Amino acid sequence: MDQIVKLVREKTGLGEDQARTAVTTVLDFLKAKLPAPVAGQIDSVVGGGHAGDTLGQAGSMLGGMFGNDK
């Protein structure tokens, strides 16, 4: 999660606490809206393991969902 918070801070200029609150809010929203098998993977992706690779993939997918085709 620290990687996401850092990215939000860099992109928005928010402070640590505000960025962490924003990230937590978005993650909680996604967990509530996504199907259970997908939502259950959010904590494992954000918490560790191969988070860097998976977060990159997740970011690409989410970007595509919101019309950002990078």
C-alpha positions in Angstrom: 0.0 0.0 0.0 2.9 2.3 0.6 3.7 2.3 -3.1 0.2 3.5 -3.9 0.3 6.1 -1.2 3.6 7.4 -2.5 2.3 7.5 -6.1 -0.9 9.4 -5.0 1.3 11.9 -3.0 3.6 12.4 -6.1 0.7 12.9 -8.5 -1.5 15.1 -6.3 0.7 16.8 -3.8 -1.3 15.5 -0.9 0.3 14.9 2.5 0.9 11.4 3.8 -2.3 11.2 5.9 -4.5 12.5 3.2 -3.0 10.3 0.5 -3.3 7.2 2.8 -7.0 8.1 3.5 -7.7 8.5 -0.2 -6.1 5.2 -1.1 -7.9 3.4 1.7 -11.2 4.9 0.6 -10.7 3.8 -3.0 -9.6 0.3 -2.0 -12.6 -0.1 0.4 -14.9 1.1 -2.4 -13.5 -1.4 -4.8 -13.7 -4.3 -2.3 -17.3 -3.5 -1.7 -18.2 -3.3 -5.4 -16.1 -6.1 -7.0 -17.1 -9.8 -7.0 -16.0 -11.6 -3.8 -13.2 -13.6 -5.5 -11.6 -10.4 -7.0 -12.3 -8.2 -3.9 -10.6 -10.8 -1.7 -7.4 -10.5 -3.7 -7.1 -6.7 -3.2 -5.5 -7.0 0.3 -3.0 -9.6 -0.9 -2.1 -7.5 -3.9 -1.6 -4.3 -1.8 -0.1 -6.1 1.2 2.8 -7.8 -0.4 3.9 -10.7 -2.5 4.2 -9.7 -6.1 2.5 -6.4 -5.5 4.6 -4.4 -7.9 3.7 -6.5 -10.9 0.1 -7.0 -9.9 -0.4 -3.4 -9.1 0.9 -2.4 -12.5 -1.5 -4.8 -14.1 -4.4 -3.6 -11.9 -3.5 0.0 -12.7 -3.6 -0.7 -16.4 -6.9 -2.4 -16.2 -8.4 0.3 -14.1 -7.0 3.0 -16.4 -8.7 1.2 -19.3 -11.9 1.2 -17.4 -11.7 4.9 -17.0 -10.7 5.6 -20.6 -6.9 6.0 -20.0 -5.3 3.7 -22.6 -1.6 4.1 -21.7 
